[in-house]
Amino acid sequence: MSSSLDEASRGLKLAPTLQRRGAELASPRAQLSTLGRAELADSLGGDFDRHLGRAGLAPLVATGIQVLQLNVGRVCNQTCAHCHVDAGPDRRETMSRETAELAMRVLASTSIPTVDITGGAPELNEHFEYLVRESRRLGRHVLDRCNLTILGAPRYRHLPRFFAEHQVEVVCSLPHYRKLSTDRQRGEGVFEASIEGLKLLNAVGYGKPGSGLRLVLVTNPVGAFLPSGQRSLEAEWKRELKRLHDVDFDALYTITNMPISRFLEWLCDKGELATYLEKLVAAFNPAAAAGVMCRTTLSVGWDGRLFDCDFNQMLELELGFDAPKHLRDFELALLEHRRIVTGRHCFGCTAGAGSSCGGSLA
């Protein structure tokens, strides 16, 4: 792992993670406390469940499980400024073979159609290709949450062809189609490595009409504001990436920065936490709330614990009430209509057009 990680990180300027720095906000409990203490304008209120109630959506419950999202660890070759996972090269949490095999046994016992593999950089987990192969053998659609820079490392340059062979949908993070904004958020050298990764994917057919190989880009704001309209941004990005770099892709997803982990620290350092939360609360959209990803997704941690979403996983907000808490206790009947655990951070998914792993919601 160490040599492959060093190889994948070469040429990138990386900052230490919150955990490595011993920062207070490395603690999920401290993050929740910080969010709870933020004083918001009385006219807005910061009680997420109260807003759900006004929209006729309380309590928020799952409507089934369409996506099994596997977070295979926090090891990454990047340390992005907005990362809600606090992932980086100095993290050691990674899914074991035993847990990976358990996840596949659970998947085989259900008809859940989609497996969404994330991290960290999920490809750095030594069982990543096993998870892809086994999920495809079971006839499930597979998504890989790729940071693009991993694809340029010699040890991982086979991945584009591996993805194509197994018809993996590749969902890639890229803050902007220009270098300045991307490197500001993700680290010096990331933009050029990301463009290289996109070209490698294009070379095997990803993003090309008729190939059946779906390539999605994901962008989030470089700052404390909501993303612009997804449809108009997609047209702009397709035009500019083609013009500037001869890169093609299928779709662009916009995602709101979640006020947890590193982005939460940035907001606190800038004195903008309350202002940002008020923006999210003021933009609460009942239509987006009705379609939040936690209603159709089950999130699995690197250690097999179960959560409503990847954000709750990072805050260690385990499933509530009588729902099973670990893959080894998986019972579909107790999970597919479970009550969702919520908090102030949930306003990040329901603001404006909404935000999810699949982009805007409304």
BALOBA-1460 file (C-alpha; in Angstrom, 3 decimals):
// residues 362
<rec num="1" residu="m" x="0.000" y="0.000" z="0.000"/>
<rec num="2" residu="s" x="2.734" y="2.476" z="0.946"/>
<rec num="3" residu="s" x="4.650" y="2.265" z="-2.339"/>
<rec num="4" residu="s" x="1.497" y="2.447" z="-4.468"/>
<rec num="5" residu="l" x="0.241" y="5.394" z="-2.427"/>
<rec num="6" residu="d" x="3.547" y="7.230" z="-2.781"/>
<rec num="7" residu="e" x="3.427" y="6.604" z="-6.508"/>
<rec num="8" residu="a" x="-0.148" y="7.879" z="-6.809"/>
<rec num="9" residu="s" x="0.663" y="11.023" z="-4.790"/>
<rec num="10" residu="r" x="3.827" y="11.948" z="-6.705"/>
<rec num="11" residu="g" x="3.761" y="15.470" z="-8.140"/>
<rec num="12" residu="l" x="0.841" y="16.639" z="-5.985"/>
<rec num="13" residu="k" x="1.215" y="19.249" z="-3.253"/>
<rec num="14" residu="l" x="-0.601" y="17.788" z="-0.250"/>
<rec num="15" residu="a" x="-1.688" y="19.215" z="3.092"/>
<rec num="16" residu="p" x="-1.954" y="17.080" z="6.246"/>
<rec num="17" residu="t" x="-5.386" y="15.811" z="7.244"/>
<rec num="18" residu="l" x="-7.276" y="17.098" z="10.286"/>
<rec num="19" residu="q" x="-6.432" y="13.848" z="12.049"/>
<rec num="20" residu="r" x="-2.707" y="14.176" z="11.293"/>
<rec num="21" residu="r" x="-2.684" y="17.758" z="12.618"/>
<rec num="22" residu="g" x="-4.556" y="16.744" z="15.766"/>
<rec num="23" residu="a" x="-7.212" y="19.333" z="14.917"/>
<rec num="24" residu="e" x="-10.255" y="19.580" z="17.175"/>
<rec num="25" residu="l" x="-12.582" y="19.093" z="14.221"/>
<rec num="26" residu="a" x="-11.037" y="15.718" z="13.432"/>
<rec num="27" residu="s" x="-13.582" y="14.503" z="16.004"/>
<rec num="28" residu="p" x="-17.122" y="13.849" z="14.680"/>
<rec num="29" residu="r" x="-18.478" y="14.816" z="18.100"/>
<rec num="30" residu="a" x="-16.682" y="18.173" z="17.897"/>
<rec num="31" residu="q" x="-18.085" y="18.749" z="14.412"/>
<rec num="32" residu="l" x="-21.643" y="18.093" z="15.570"/>
<rec num="33" residu="s" x="-21.143" y="20.344" z="18.594"/>
<rec num="34" residu="t" x="-19.755" y="23.143" z="16.408"/>
<rec num="35" residu="l" x="-22.718" y="22.910" z="14.033"/>
<rec num="36" residu="g" x="-25.163" y="22.894" z="16.940"/>
<rec num="37" residu="r" x="-23.632" y="25.969" z="18.582"/>
<rec num="38" residu="a" x="-23.818" y="28.153" z="15.473"/>
<rec num="39" residu="e" x="-26.300" y="30.962" z="16.146"/>
<rec num="40" residu="l" x="-28.655" y="31.485" z="13.223"/>
<rec num="41" residu="a" x="-31.170" y="34.250" z="12.591"/>
<rec num="42" residu="d" x="-34.398" y="33.627" z="14.535"/>
<rec num="43" residu="s" x="-36.478" y="34.051" z="11.408"/>
<rec num="44" residu="l" x="-34.756" y="31.098" z="9.760"/>
<rec num="45" residu="g" x="-34.300" y="28.528" z="12.509"/>
<rec num="46" residu="g" x="-31.838" y="25.661" z="12.315"/>
<rec num="47" residu="d" x="-34.020" y="22.680" z="13.205"/>
<rec num="48" residu="f" x="-33.989" y="20.367" z="10.190"/>
<rec num="49" residu="d" x="-36.844" y="18.186" z="11.418"/>
<rec num="50" residu="r" x="-39.019" y="21.268" z="11.908"/>
<rec num="51" residu="h" x="-38.477" y="22.200" z="8.267"/>
<rec num="52" residu="l" x="-39.327" y="18.639" z="7.256"/>
<rec num="53" residu="g" x="-42.511" y="18.902" z="9.289"/>
<rec num="54" residu="r" x="-43.571" y="22.089" z="7.508"/>
<rec num="55" residu="a" x="-43.030" y="20.279" z="4.219"/>
<rec num="56" residu="g" x="-45.074" y="17.276" z="5.333"/>
<rec num="57" residu="l" x="-42.006" y="15.029" z="5.275"/>
<rec num="58" residu="a" x="-41.463" y="14.330" z="8.983"/>
<rec num="59" residu="p" x="-40.319" y="11.876" z="10.011"/>
<rec num="60" residu="l" x="-38.019" y="11.280" z="7.054"/>
<rec num="61" residu="v" x="-38.049" y="7.607" z="6.103"/>
<rec num="62" residu="a" x="-36.363" y="5.453" z="3.492"/>
<rec num="63" residu="t" x="-38.431" y="4.370" z="0.513"/>
<rec num="64" residu="g" x="-36.333" y="1.307" z="-0.326"/>
<rec num="65" residu="i" x="-32.700" y="0.570" z="-1.134"/>
<rec num="66" residu="q" x="-31.685" y="1.211" z="-4.727"/>
<rec num="67" residu="v" x="-28.003" y="1.874" z="-3.998"/>
<rec num="68" residu="l" x="-25.545" y="0.055" z="-1.746"/>
<rec num="69" residu="q" x="-22.768" y="2.589" z="-1.249"/>
<rec num="70" residu="l" x="-19.490" y="1.098" z="-0.060"/>
<rec num="71" residu="n" x="-16.965" y="3.476" z="1.461"/>
<rec num="72" residu="v" x="-13.872" y="1.298" z="1.285"/>
<rec num="73" residu="g" x="-11.638" y="3.588" z="3.340"/>
<rec num="74" residu="r" x="-10.154" y="6.990" z="3.996"/>
<rec num="75" residu="v" x="-6.816" y="6.419" z="2.292"/>
<rec num="76" residu="c" x="-6.337" y="8.854" z="-0.591"/>
<rec num="77" residu="n" x="-3.546" y="10.291" z="-2.717"/>
<rec num="78" residu="q" x="-5.042" y="13.792" z="-2.291"/>
<rec num="79" residu="t" x="-6.066" y="16.035" z="0.608"/>
<rec num="80" residu="c" x="-8.760" y="18.283" z="-0.855"/>
<rec num="81" residu="a" x="-9.745" y="21.401" z="1.101"/>
<rec num="82" residu="h" x="-13.467" y="20.555" z="1.024"/>
<rec num="83" residu="c" x="-13.205" y="16.814" z="1.792"/>
<rec num="84" residu="h" x="-15.972" y="15.597" z="4.115"/>
<rec num="85" residu="v" x="-14.067" y="12.336" z="4.683"/>
<rec num="86" residu="d" x="-10.812" y="13.998" z="5.847"/>
<rec num="87" residu="a" x="-9.151" y="11.493" z="3.534"/>
<rec num="88" residu="g" x="-5.464" y="11.568" z="2.701"/>
<rec num="89" residu="p" x="-2.196" y="9.641" z="2.436"/>
<rec num="90" residu="d" x="-1.793" y="9.625" z="6.220"/>
<rec num="91" residu="r" x="-5.082" y="7.806" z="6.875"/>
<rec num="92" residu="r" x="-5.033" y="4.050" z="7.482"/>
<rec num="93" residu="e" x="-8.718" y="3.062" z="7.591"/>
<rec num="94" residu="t" x="-9.378" y="0.556" z="4.792"/>
<rec num="95" residu="m" x="-11.918" y="-2.192" z="4.134"/>
<rec num="96" residu="s" x="-10.612" y="-5.711" z="4.807"/>
<rec num="97" residu="r" x="-11.155" y="-8.718" z="2.550"/>
<rec num="98" residu="e" x="-13.459" y="-10.204" z="5.177"/>
<rec num="99" residu="t" x="-15.725" y="-7.131" z="5.140"/>
<rec num="100" residu="a" x="-15.604" y="-6.915" z="1.330"/>
<rec num="101" residu="e" x="-16.730" y="-10.536" z="1.033"/>
<rec num="102" residu="l" x="-19.464" y="-9.945" z="3.609"/>
<rec num="103" residu="a" x="-20.697" y="-6.975" z="1.568"/>
<rec num="104" residu="m" x="-20.917" y="-9.166" z="-1.521"/>
<rec num="105" residu="r" x="-22.803" y="-11.904" z="0.345"/>
<rec num="106" residu="v" x="-25.269" y="-9.302" z="1.542"/>
<rec num="107" residu="l" x="-25.605" y="-7.912" z="-1.977"/>
<rec num="108" residu="a" x="-26.258" y="-11.404" z="-3.362"/>
<rec num="109" residu="s" x="-29.105" y="-11.852" z="-0.869"/>
<rec num="110" residu="t" x="-30.921" y="-8.786" z="-2.260"/>
<rec num="111" residu="s" x="-31.992" y="-7.309" z="-5.578"/>
<rec num="112" residu="i" x="-30.332" y="-3.925" z="-4.883"/>
<rec num="113" residu="p" x="-29.493" y="-2.807" z="-8.441"/>
<rec num="114" residu="t" x="-26.540" y="-0.441" z="-7.927"/>
<rec num="115" residu="v" x="-23.223" y="-0.620" z="-6.071"/>
<rec num="116" residu="d" x="-21.538" y="2.745" z="-5.529"/>
<rec num="117" residu="i" x="-17.869" y="2.433" z="-4.508"/>
<rec num="118" residu="t" x="-16.298" y="5.441" z="-2.834"/>
<rec num="119" residu="g" x="-13.516" y="6.451" z="-0.442"/>
<rec num="120" residu="g" x="-10.882" y="8.048" z="-0.042"/>
<rec num="121" residu="a" x="-9.595" y="7.005" z="-3.390"/>
<rec num="122" residu="p" x="-11.464" y="3.694" z="-3.617"/>
<rec num="123" residu="e" x="-8.983" y="2.287" z="-6.128"/>
<rec num="124" residu="l" x="-6.278" y="2.327" z="-3.429"/>
<rec num="125" residu="n" x="-8.112" y="-0.389" z="-1.510"/>
<rec num="126" residu="e" x="-6.505" y="-3.707" z="-2.423"/>
<rec num="127" residu="h" x="-9.930" y="-5.365" z="-2.756"/>
<rec num="128" residu="f" x="-11.399" y="-2.725" z="-5.063"/>
<rec num="129" residu="e" x="-11.198" y="-4.842" z="-8.222"/>
<rec num="130" residu="y" x="-12.690" y="-7.813" z="-6.390"/>
<rec num="131" residu="l" x="-15.691" y="-5.676" z="-5.408"/>
<rec num="132" residu="v" x="-16.160" y="-4.525" z="-8.998"/>
<rec num="133" residu="r" x="-15.865" y="-8.018" z="-10.480"/>
<rec num="134" residu="e" x="-18.147" y="-9.642" z="-7.941"/>
<rec num="135" residu="s" x="-20.799" y="-6.908" z="-8.166"/>
<rec num="136" residu="r" x="-20.829" y="-7.239" z="-11.952"/>
<rec num="137" residu="r" x="-20.952" y="-11.041" z="-11.709"/>
<rec num="138" residu="l" x="-24.109" y="-10.557" z="-9.637"/>
<rec num="139" residu="g" x="-25.534" y="-8.406" z="-12.428"/>
<rec num="140" residu="r" x="-25.415" y="-5.080" z="-10.608"/>
<rec num="141" residu="h" x="-24.575" y="-1.668" z="-12.027"/>
<rec num="142" residu="v" x="-21.305" y="-0.354" z="-10.554"/>
<rec num="143" residu="l" x="-20.212" y="3.255" z="-10.006"/>
<rec num="144" residu="d" x="-16.676" y="4.231" z="-9.102"/>
<rec num="145" residu="r" x="-16.126" y="7.606" z="-7.383"/>
<rec num="146" residu="c" x="-12.775" y="8.438" z="-8.960"/>
<rec num="147" residu="n" x="-10.555" y="11.449" z="-8.207"/>
<rec num="148" residu="l" x="-8.939" y="11.146" z="-11.687"/>
<rec num="149" residu="t" x="-5.366" y="11.723" z="-10.499"/>
<rec num="150" residu="i" x="-5.075" y="8.077" z="-9.455"/>
<rec num="151" residu="l" x="-5.362" y="6.996" z="-13.096"/>
<rec num="152" residu="g" x="-2.028" y="8.544" z="-14.110"/>
<rec num="153" residu="a" x="0.061" y="6.537" z="-11.652"/>
<rec num="154" residu="p" x="1.835" y="3.648" z="-13.443"/>
<rec num="155" residu="r" x="0.364" y="1.043" z="-11.098"/>
<rec num="156" residu="y" x="-3.179" y="2.176" z="-11.912"/>
<rec num="157" residu="r" x="-2.990" y="3.000" z="-15.616"/>
<rec num="158" residu="h" x="-4.775" y="-0.285" z="-16.388"/>
<rec num="159" residu="l" x="-7.914" y="0.939" z="-14.620"/>
<rec num="160" residu="p" x="-9.594" y="2.703" z="-17.573"/>
<rec num="161" residu="r" x="-9.554" y="-0.566" z="-19.527"/>
<rec num="162" residu="f" x="-10.633" y="-2.493" z="-16.429"/>
<rec num="163" residu="f" x="-13.553" y="-0.071" z="-16.000"/>
<rec num="164" residu="a" x="-14.519" y="-0.450" z="-19.653"/>
<rec num="165" residu="e" x="-14.304" y="-4.253" z="-19.507"/>
<rec num="166" residu="h" x="-16.752" y="-4.298" z="-16.588"/>
<rec num="167" residu="q" x="-18.982" y="-1.452" z="-17.835"/>
<rec num="168" residu="v" x="-18.297" y="0.616" z="-14.708"/>
<rec num="169" residu="e" x="-19.850" y="4.085" z="-14.602"/>
<rec num="170" residu="v" x="-17.022" y="6.438" z="-13.675"/>
<rec num="171" residu="v" x="-18.003" y="9.482" z="-11.601"/>
<rec num="172" residu="c" x="-15.089" y="11.896" z="-11.324"/>
<rec num="173" residu="s" x="-14.447" y="14.904" z="-9.091"/>
<rec num="174" residu="l" x="-13.291" y="18.084" z="-10.823"/>
<rec num="175" residu="p" x="-13.969" y="21.462" z="-9.174"/>
<rec num="176" residu="h" x="-13.517" y="23.470" z="-12.381"/>
<rec num="177" residu="y" x="-12.446" y="23.244" z="-16.006"/>
<rec num="178" residu="r" x="-9.633" y="25.695" z="-15.301"/>
<rec num="179" residu="k" x="-6.442" y="25.079" z="-13.353"/>
<rec num="180" residu="l" x="-6.610" y="27.909" z="-10.785"/>
<rec num="181" residu="s" x="-9.900" y="26.956" z="-9.138"/>
<rec num="182" residu="t" x="-9.188" y="23.234" z="-9.203"/>
<rec num="183" residu="d" x="-5.706" y="23.461" z="-7.684"/>
<rec num="184" residu="r" x="-6.924" y="25.960" z="-5.071"/>
<rec num="185" residu="q" x="-9.370" y="23.385" z="-3.755"/>
<rec num="186" residu="r" x="-7.574" y="20.115" z="-4.403"/>
<rec num="187" residu="g" x="-3.859" y="20.924" z="-4.301"/>
<rec num="188" residu="e" x="-1.161" y="22.054" z="-6.708"/>
<rec num="189" residu="g" x="-0.712" y="19.712" z="-9.650"/>
<rec num="190" residu="v" x="-4.184" y="18.161" z="-9.390"/>
<rec num="191" residu="f" x="-5.676" y="19.872" z="-12.440"/>
<rec num="192" residu="e" x="-3.066" y="18.670" z="-14.917"/>
<rec num="193" residu="a" x="-3.194" y="15.151" z="-13.484"/>
<rec num="194" residu="s" x="-7.005" y="15.233" z="-13.690"/>
<rec num="195" residu="i" x="-6.965" y="16.207" z="-17.362"/>
<rec num="196" residu="e" x="-4.536" y="13.355" z="-18.005"/>
<rec num="197" residu="g" x="-6.951" y="10.993" z="-16.261"/>
<rec num="198" residu="l" x="-9.867" y="12.221" z="-18.381"/>
<rec num="199" residu="k" x="-7.874" y="11.698" z="-21.568"/>
<rec num="200" residu="l" x="-7.055" y="8.136" z="-20.507"/>
<rec num="201" residu="l" x="-10.771" y="7.469" z="-19.979"/>
<rec num="202" residu="n" x="-11.670" y="9.069" z="-23.321"/>
<rec num="203" residu="a" x="-9.049" y="6.901" z="-25.034"/>
<rec num="204" residu="v" x="-10.933" y="3.698" z="-24.126"/>
<rec num="205" residu="g" x="-14.319" y="5.144" z="-25.095"/>
<rec num="206" residu="y" x="-15.598" y="6.837" z="-21.937"/>
<rec num="207" residu="g" x="-17.691" y="9.912" z="-22.717"/>
<rec num="208" residu="k" x="-17.897" y="9.018" z="-26.412"/>
<rec num="209" residu="p" x="-21.322" y="8.744" z="-28.101"/>
<rec num="210" residu="g" x="-22.490" y="5.170" z="-28.578"/>
<rec num="211" residu="s" x="-19.794" y="3.608" z="-26.409"/>
<rec num="212" residu="g" x="-22.117" y="2.792" z="-23.515"/>
<rec num="213" residu="l" x="-19.313" y="3.879" z="-21.180"/>
<rec num="214" residu="r" x="-20.701" y="6.625" z="-18.977"/>
<rec num="215" residu="l" x="-18.365" y="9.340" z="-17.697"/>
<rec num="216" residu="v" x="-19.741" y="11.863" z="-15.203"/>
<rec num="217" residu="l" x="-17.965" y="14.881" z="-13.737"/>
<rec num="218" residu="v" x="-18.813" y="16.273" z="-10.307"/>
<rec num="219" residu="t" x="-18.192" y="19.896" z="-9.344"/>
<rec num="220" residu="n" x="-18.684" y="21.718" z="-6.081"/>
<rec num="221" residu="p" x="-18.242" y="25.454" z="-5.350"/>
<rec num="222" residu="v" x="-14.826" y="26.815" z="-4.448"/>
<rec num="223" residu="g" x="-16.207" y="28.848" z="-1.548"/>
<rec num="224" residu="a" x="-19.150" y="29.352" z="0.814"/>
<rec num="225" residu="f" x="-21.959" y="29.546" z="-1.721"/>
<rec num="226" residu="l" x="-24.455" y="27.277" z="-3.461"/>
<rec num="227" residu="p" x="-23.680" y="25.741" z="-6.855"/>
<rec num="228" residu="s" x="-25.097" y="27.291" z="-10.006"/>
<rec num="229" residu="g" x="-27.697" y="25.568" z="-12.164"/>
<rec num="230" residu="q" x="-26.584" y="22.091" z="-13.172"/>
<rec num="231" residu="r" x="-27.990" y="22.151" z="-16.712"/>
<rec num="232" residu="s" x="-26.419" y="25.453" z="-17.738"/>
<rec num="233" residu="l" x="-23.087" y="24.537" z="-16.139"/>
<rec num="234" residu="e" x="-23.033" y="21.213" z="-17.974"/>
<rec num="235" residu="a" x="-23.348" y="22.934" z="-21.353"/>
<rec num="236" residu="e" x="-20.572" y="25.375" z="-20.417"/>
<rec num="237" residu="w" x="-18.247" y="22.635" z="-19.152"/>
<rec num="238" residu="k" x="-18.764" y="20.440" z="-22.211"/>
<rec num="239" residu="r" x="-17.950" y="23.342" z="-24.491"/>
<rec num="240" residu="e" x="-14.881" y="24.525" z="-22.560"/>
<rec num="241" residu="l" x="-13.306" y="21.145" z="-21.778"/>
<rec num="242" residu="k" x="-13.645" y="20.222" z="-25.445"/>
<rec num="243" residu="r" x="-12.227" y="23.558" z="-26.595"/>
<rec num="244" residu="l" x="-9.388" y="23.756" z="-24.106"/>
<rec num="245" residu="h" x="-8.387" y="20.107" z="-23.686"/>
<rec num="246" residu="d" x="-10.304" y="18.016" z="-26.277"/>
<rec num="247" residu="v" x="-12.033" y="16.155" z="-23.431"/>
<rec num="248" residu="d" x="-15.527" y="14.619" z="-23.691"/>
<rec num="249" residu="f" x="-17.899" y="13.512" z="-20.933"/>
<rec num="250" residu="d" x="-21.570" y="12.574" z="-20.575"/>
<rec num="251" residu="a" x="-22.946" y="14.596" z="-17.675"/>
<rec num="252" residu="l" x="-22.042" y="17.112" z="-14.981"/>
<rec num="253" residu="y" x="-23.328" y="16.867" z="-11.398"/>
<rec num="254" residu="t" x="-23.295" y="19.849" z="-9.052"/>
<rec num="255" residu="i" x="-22.877" y="19.159" z="-5.343"/>
<rec num="256" residu="t" x="-23.191" y="21.543" z="-2.401"/>
<rec num="257" residu="n" x="-20.261" y="21.679" z="0.013"/>
<rec num="258" residu="m" x="-21.280" y="19.914" z="3.210"/>
<rec num="259" residu="p" x="-20.442" y="21.881" z="6.398"/>
<rec num="260" residu="i" x="-18.506" y="19.068" z="8.042"/>
<rec num="261" residu="s" x="-14.853" y="18.019" z="8.392"/>
<rec num="262" residu="r" x="-12.349" y="20.128" z="6.397"/>
<rec num="263" residu="f" x="-14.926" y="22.464" z="4.880"/>
<rec num="264" residu="l" x="-16.351" y="23.044" z="8.351"/>
<rec num="265" residu="e" x="-12.879" y="24.011" z="9.579"/>
<rec num="266" residu="w" x="-12.492" y="26.389" z="6.618"/>
<rec num="267" residu="l" x="-15.849" y="28.017" z="7.424"/>
<rec num="268" residu="c" x="-14.862" y="28.433" z="11.077"/>
<rec num="269" residu="d" x="-11.460" y="29.884" z="10.177"/>
<rec num="270" residu="k" x="-13.133" y="32.409" z="7.865"/>
<rec num="271" residu="g" x="-15.856" y="33.255" z="10.396"/>
<rec num="272" residu="e" x="-18.470" y="32.207" z="7.845"/>
<rec num="273" residu="l" x="-20.107" y="29.177" z="9.473"/>
<rec num="274" residu="a" x="-23.318" y="30.871" z="10.627"/>
<rec num="275" residu="t" x="-23.634" y="32.815" z="7.360"/>
<rec num="276" residu="y" x="-23.227" y="29.653" z="5.288"/>
<rec num="277" residu="l" x="-25.682" y="27.679" z="7.401"/>
<rec num="278" residu="e" x="-28.216" y="30.494" z="7.072"/>
<rec num="279" residu="k" x="-27.840" y="30.332" z="3.293"/>
<rec num="280" residu="l" x="-28.550" y="26.608" z="3.371"/>
<rec num="281" residu="v" x="-31.529" y="26.956" z="5.714"/>
<rec num="282" residu="a" x="-33.020" y="29.873" z="3.776"/>
<rec num="283" residu="a" x="-32.765" y="27.851" z="0.558"/>
<rec num="284" residu="f" x="-34.500" y="24.758" z="2.014"/>
<rec num="285" residu="n" x="-36.469" y="23.174" z="-0.835"/>
<rec num="286" residu="p" x="-39.243" y="20.672" z="0.013"/>
<rec num="287" residu="a" x="-38.949" y="19.104" z="-3.453"/>
<rec num="288" residu="a" x="-35.241" y="18.470" z="-2.880"/>
<rec num="289" residu="a" x="-35.933" y="17.148" z="0.621"/>
<rec num="290" residu="a" x="-38.409" y="14.639" z="-0.764"/>
<rec num="291" residu="g" x="-35.701" y="13.211" z="-3.045"/>
<rec num="292" residu="v" x="-32.656" y="13.124" z="-0.773"/>
<rec num="293" residu="m" x="-30.326" y="10.223" z="-1.507"/>
<rec num="294" residu="c" x="-30.580" y="8.700" z="1.981"/>
<rec num="295" residu="r" x="-34.147" y="7.615" z="1.180"/>
<rec num="296" residu="t" x="-32.896" y="5.154" z="-1.452"/>
<rec num="297" residu="t" x="-29.289" y="4.526" z="-0.368"/>
<rec num="298" residu="l" x="-27.646" y="2.456" z="2.351"/>
<rec num="299" residu="s" x="-24.095" y="3.522" z="3.231"/>
<rec num="300" residu="v" x="-21.554" y="0.933" z="4.386"/>
<rec num="301" residu="g" x="-18.393" y="1.971" z="6.224"/>
<rec num="302" residu="w" x="-14.943" y="0.459" z="5.752"/>
<rec num="303" residu="d" x="-15.519" y="-1.575" z="8.920"/>
<rec num="304" residu="g" x="-18.972" y="-2.823" z="7.891"/>
<rec num="305" residu="r" x="-21.041" y="-0.405" z="9.963"/>
<rec num="306" residu="l" x="-24.245" y="0.885" z="8.395"/>
<rec num="307" residu="f" x="-25.344" y="4.497" z="7.921"/>
<rec num="308" residu="d" x="-28.014" y="6.486" z="6.111"/>
<rec num="309" residu="c" x="-25.455" y="8.310" z="3.944"/>
<rec num="310" residu="d" x="-21.741" y="8.951" z="3.583"/>
<rec num="311" residu="f" x="-22.071" y="12.250" z="5.496"/>
<rec num="312" residu="n" x="-23.714" y="10.562" z="8.491"/>
<rec num="313" residu="q" x="-20.989" y="7.947" z="8.281"/>
<rec num="314" residu="m" x="-18.277" y="10.573" z="8.682"/>
<rec num="315" residu="l" x="-20.150" y="12.082" z="11.635"/>
<rec num="316" residu="e" x="-20.576" y="8.572" z="13.108"/>
<rec num="317" residu="l" x="-24.362" y="8.946" z="13.168"/>
<rec num="318" residu="e" x="-25.262" y="5.278" z="13.022"/>
<rec num="319" residu="l" x="-28.687" y="4.042" z="12.000"/>
<rec num="320" residu="g" x="-31.286" y="4.770" z="14.618"/>
<rec num="321" residu="f" x="-34.127" y="2.983" z="16.326"/>
<rec num="322" residu="d" x="-34.368" y="-0.774" z="15.594"/>
<rec num="323" residu="a" x="-32.339" y="-0.840" z="12.378"/>
<rec num="324" residu="p" x="-29.339" y="-3.202" z="12.185"/>
<rec num="325" residu="k" x="-26.050" y="-1.403" z="12.768"/>
<rec num="326" residu="h" x="-23.629" y="-3.695" z="10.881"/>
<rec num="327" residu="l" x="-23.504" y="-5.734" z="7.676"/>
<rec num="328" residu="r" x="-23.335" y="-8.959" z="9.668"/>
<rec num="329" residu="d" x="-26.808" y="-8.195" z="11.047"/>
<rec num="330" residu="f" x="-28.273" y="-7.092" z="7.692"/>
<rec num="331" residu="e" x="-32.052" y="-7.505" z="7.378"/>
<rec num="332" residu="l" x="-33.603" y="-5.889" z="4.337"/>
<rec num="333" residu="a" x="-37.054" y="-5.676" z="5.897"/>
<rec num="334" residu="l" x="-35.685" y="-3.625" z="8.798"/>
<rec num="335" residu="l" x="-33.637" y="-1.314" z="6.567"/>
<rec num="336" residu="e" x="-35.614" y="-0.456" z="3.447"/>
<rec num="337" residu="h" x="-38.178" y="1.675" z="5.296"/>
<rec num="338" residu="r" x="-36.062" y="2.792" z="8.247"/>
<rec num="339" residu="r" x="-36.327" y="6.252" z="9.782"/>
<rec num="340" residu="i" x="-33.465" y="8.507" z="8.664"/>
<rec num="341" residu="v" x="-31.159" y="10.090" z="11.259"/>
<rec num="342" residu="t" x="-30.944" y="13.844" z="10.574"/>
<rec num="343" residu="g" x="-29.110" y="16.952" z="11.771"/>
<rec num="344" residu="r" x="-28.184" y="20.483" z="10.785"/>
<rec num="345" residu="h" x="-25.739" y="19.244" z="8.168"/>
<rec num="346" residu="c" x="-28.701" y="17.818" z="6.234"/>
<rec num="347" residu="f" x="-29.596" y="21.327" z="5.033"/>
<rec num="348" residu="g" x="-26.663" y="20.891" z="2.646"/>
<rec num="349" residu="c" x="-28.632" y="18.286" z="0.672"/>
<rec num="350" residu="t" x="-31.920" y="20.209" z="0.592"/>
<rec num="351" residu="a" x="-30.810" y="23.741" z="-0.348"/>
<rec num="352" residu="g" x="-31.799" y="25.192" z="-3.693"/>
<rec num="353" residu="a" x="-31.939" y="22.514" z="-6.373"/>
<rec num="354" residu="g" x="-30.716" y="19.997" z="-3.810"/>
<rec num="355" residu="s" x="-27.553" y="17.960" z="-3.716"/>
<rec num="356" residu="s" x="-26.786" y="14.266" z="-3.808"/>
<rec num="357" residu="c" x="-24.260" y="11.782" z="-5.120"/>
<rec num="358" residu="g" x="-26.316" y="11.962" z="-8.311"/>
<rec num="359" residu="g" x="-26.199" y="15.743" z="-8.535"/>
<rec num="360" residu="s" x="-29.092" y="18.181" z="-8.090"/>
<rec num="361" residu="l" x="-32.461" y="16.819" z="-6.996"/>
<rec num="362" residu="a" x="-35.087" y="19.321" z="-8.145"/>
